[in-house]
Amino acid sequence: MGNPNRIRPLTDEEEAEIQKQIAADPDDSDVTDGELAQARPFKDVFPDLYKKIERARGRPKLEKPKQVVSIRLDQDVIAKYKATGKGWQARINDVLKNAKLG
Protein backbone atom coordinates (compact mmCIF):
# COMPACT_ATOMS: atom_id res chain seq x y z
CA MET A 1 0.00 0.00 0.00
CA GLY A 2 1.38 3.43 -0.97
CA ASN A 3 1.65 6.60 1.03
CA PRO A 4 -1.93 7.80 1.75
CA ASN A 5 -0.77 11.44 1.77
CA ARG A 6 0.66 11.23 -1.73
CA ILE A 7 -1.38 12.94 -4.43
CA ARG A 8 -1.98 10.83 -7.50
CA PRO A 9 -0.93 12.26 -10.85
CA LEU A 10 -3.64 13.83 -13.01
CA THR A 11 -4.91 11.92 -15.99
CA ASP A 12 -4.53 13.53 -19.42
CA GLU A 13 -8.30 14.12 -19.45
CA GLU A 14 -8.21 15.86 -16.04
CA GLU A 15 -5.29 18.03 -17.12
CA ALA A 16 -7.10 18.95 -20.35
CA GLU A 17 -10.22 19.93 -18.39
CA ILE A 18 -8.19 22.10 -16.01
CA GLN A 19 -6.45 23.84 -18.91
CA LYS A 20 -9.84 24.41 -20.60
CA GLN A 21 -11.20 26.04 -17.41
CA ILE A 22 -8.10 28.23 -17.10
CA ALA A 23 -8.48 29.40 -20.70
CA ALA A 24 -12.17 30.23 -20.09
CA ASP A 25 -11.45 32.27 -16.94
CA PRO A 26 -12.04 35.97 -17.75
CA ASP A 27 -9.84 37.03 -14.84
CA ASP A 28 -6.83 35.06 -16.12
CA SER A 29 -4.75 37.18 -18.44
CA ASP A 30 -1.09 37.67 -19.10
CA VAL A 31 0.44 40.77 -17.58
CA THR A 32 1.65 43.22 -20.19
CA ASP A 33 5.06 44.90 -20.13
CA GLY A 34 3.27 48.21 -19.51
CA GLU A 35 1.45 46.81 -16.49
CA LEU A 36 4.69 45.39 -15.11
CA ALA A 37 6.39 48.76 -15.55
CA GLN A 38 3.66 50.38 -13.44
CA ALA A 39 3.76 47.75 -10.68
CA ARG A 40 4.75 48.90 -7.20
CA PRO A 41 5.66 46.89 -4.11
CA PHE A 42 2.80 45.92 -1.79
CA LYS A 43 4.39 47.76 1.14
CA ASP A 44 4.42 51.00 -0.89
CA VAL A 45 0.80 50.66 -2.04
CA PHE A 46 -0.66 49.54 1.32
CA PRO A 47 1.82 50.73 4.00
CA ASP A 48 -0.60 50.45 6.95
CA LEU A 49 -1.72 46.95 6.03
CA TYR A 50 1.90 45.93 5.41
CA LYS A 51 2.87 47.09 8.93
CA LYS A 52 -0.01 45.12 10.49
CA ILE A 53 1.00 41.99 8.61
CA GLU A 54 4.64 42.36 9.56
CA ARG A 55 3.78 42.79 13.25
CA ALA A 56 1.53 39.72 13.19
CA ARG A 57 4.02 37.41 11.46
CA GLY A 58 6.07 34.94 13.45
CA ARG A 59 7.03 35.11 17.07
CA PRO A 60 7.25 38.45 18.82
CA LYS A 61 10.73 39.90 19.12
CA LEU A 62 12.38 38.96 22.40
CA GLU A 63 13.94 41.61 24.58
CA LYS A 64 16.90 39.32 25.24
CA PRO A 65 17.00 36.72 22.44
CA LYS A 66 19.10 33.61 22.90
CA GLN A 67 22.44 33.55 21.13
CA VAL A 68 23.45 30.71 18.83
CA VAL A 69 26.76 29.14 19.84
CA SER A 70 28.68 26.01 19.05
CA ILE A 71 29.72 23.90 22.03
CA ARG A 72 31.34 20.49 22.21
CA LEU A 73 29.59 18.12 24.62
CA ASP A 74 30.09 14.42 25.30
CA GLN A 75 27.86 12.19 23.18
CA ASP A 76 26.36 10.52 26.22
CA VAL A 77 25.36 13.90 27.69
CA ILE A 78 23.53 14.87 24.51
CA ALA A 79 21.91 11.41 24.27
CA LYS A 80 20.61 11.64 27.85
CA TYR A 81 19.08 15.08 27.27
CA LYS A 82 17.57 14.13 23.90
CA ALA A 83 16.02 11.08 25.57
CA THR A 84 14.04 13.43 27.82
CA GLY A 85 12.09 14.62 24.77
CA LYS A 86 11.24 17.94 23.19
CA GLY A 87 12.84 20.92 24.89
CA TRP A 88 16.10 19.17 25.71
CA GLN A 89 18.18 22.18 24.62
CA ALA A 90 16.20 24.48 26.91
CA ARG A 91 16.85 22.06 29.79
CA ILE A 92 20.60 22.19 29.10
CA ASN A 93 20.31 26.00 29.08
CA ASP A 94 18.55 25.92 32.47
CA VAL A 95 21.25 23.70 34.00
CA LEU A 96 23.99 26.01 32.74
CA LYS A 97 22.10 29.11 33.86
CA ASN A 98 21.69 27.72 37.39
CA ALA A 99 25.24 26.38 37.70
CA LYS A 100 27.27 27.76 40.57
CA LEU A 101 30.36 29.22 38.93
CA GLY A 102 33.45 30.31 40.77
Secondary structure by P-SEA (a helix, b strand, c coil): cccccccccccaaaaaaaaaaaaaccccccccaaaaaaccccccccaaaaaaaaaacccccccccbbbbbbbbcaaaaaaaaaaccaaaaaaaaaaaacccc
